[in-house]
Amino acid sequence: MPGASIDPGKGERRSQIIARAGLCLAVIACGLALRGWGFGLGLPAFVVKYGGSALWGTMMFLLVAMAASTLSRPRIALIAAGIAIGVELLRLVHFPWLDAFRLTLPGALLLGRIFSVWNMVAYGVGIAIGMLLDRRVLSTVRLGL
């Protein structure tokens, strides 16, 4: 199939998923730390706001990569970008139950509250970072380091 990577064996695929899951957890921890303590550390609002969005894009890339491990990185990136754009566009939709969920911490972290084109730019940066991290981590896993 064009665009698909070579299908690794079950053991290698399991190692890839474990490596991606660990990387995803690290990205989530960084995002929560940035949102929780970024201002307290004196980081500019721009870094806290869009850094969190970039990390969300990275997380989305890694989640798609875990779910569709046989796809190439560019295809994974396209799917992650589609999801990220879809979630951002969902912010333009308002139902009482959806707005109530957005006011909760999980709702704010997963869906956000206010539509912003700049968030989509940050997601793109995060997805690109995810591609680079994924290549680096998986090459390390492949080498058995």
N, C-alpha and C positions, 0 to 999 in steps of 0.2 A: 504494500500500500504506500503510495507516495506520501512523504512527510512523516511517516512513522519511523521511529528509531528501531534499531535492531532489538528484537525481543530477548531480554536477558532471561537466564534460567530463574527458577523459583527462588533459589537462595539469594541470588544477586538482586532480584526484584524486592525481596523482603528486606534486604539490607538498604536498598534505596528508600523504601517507604519509612523505615526506622530513622534513617538519616534525615529525610525530609520532615518527618514528624518532630524530631528533636530541633531542627532548624526552625520549624514553624512555632514551636513552644518558646524558643528563644526570642523570635520576632514578636510574639504576643507579649512576652514579659517586657521587652524593650518598649513596645507601644504603650502598655499600661504604666510603666515607669515614667515615660515621657509625659503622658497626660496627667499622671498623679503628682509628679515632682518637678516637671520641666520649668514651671514658673518659679518655684521655690529655689531652683538652682540658678535662676537669673537668665534662663534662655529666653530669647525673643519670642513673642507671640507667634510670629510667622513660622519659626522652627517647631514650636509645640503643635500648632494647628496642622501645618502641612507635612511635618515630619510624621505625625500620627497617621495622616492619610496615606503617605508613601509606605509606611509600615503595613497599613491595612492592605494596600495593593500587593506588597510582598507576600503577606499571609495568604491572600487570595490565590496568587500564583502557586504557592506551595500546596495549598489544599487541592487545587485542580491537579497539580502534578502527582499528588498521592492517589487521587481517584482515577486518573487516566495516565498511569505510568508508562504506557507503551507509546504515547504520542510524543512527537518531537517538541522541543522547548518552544519554538515559534507557535505551534498550534496550541500548546498549553497557554502561552501568553495571550493569544487571541481569545481563547475561551475565558480566561481570567479577566481580560479587558471588557469583554461582553457582559460578564456578570457585574463587574465594577460599574460600568456605565448604566446597566439596568438598575442597580441599587441606587445610584445617584439620581436617575430619572424618577425612581419611585418616590423620592422626596417631594416631587411635584404633585403627588397624589395624597389627598387628605380625606381620611375617614376617621370618625371619632375613636374607634378602637385602635387604629394604626397610630394616630397622634398620641394617644394615651401610652402605647408601647414605646414610642420615641422618647417620651419623658422619663422612662426608666433608664438606669445605667446600661443594662444589656441592650435596650433599644437604641440608645445614643451611640454605643460602641459599634453595634452591628449595622444599623441603618442610617445613623446620623439624623440631624434635624433640619438643616437648611441646605437647599440646593446651591451648588457652586461649580461653575465650570473649572475653577482652579483645583478643586478636589480631583476632577478627572485627570488633570495634568499631573497632579501628585500621584494618583494611582498608576499612571503610565510610568513615572519614574520608579515607583516601587516595584512594578512588575519587571522592569528592566533590571533592577537590583536583584530581584528574585531569580531571574535567569542567570545572572552572573554568580550569585551565591550557590545556586543549584549545581551549576557546572563545576564550580570549585569543590564543593562538598562531595558530589558524586565521583569526581575524579579521585579524591582522597579515599573514598570508600572502595572504589575499584582497585586502587593500589594496595588496599589493606592496611593503610596507615592509621 
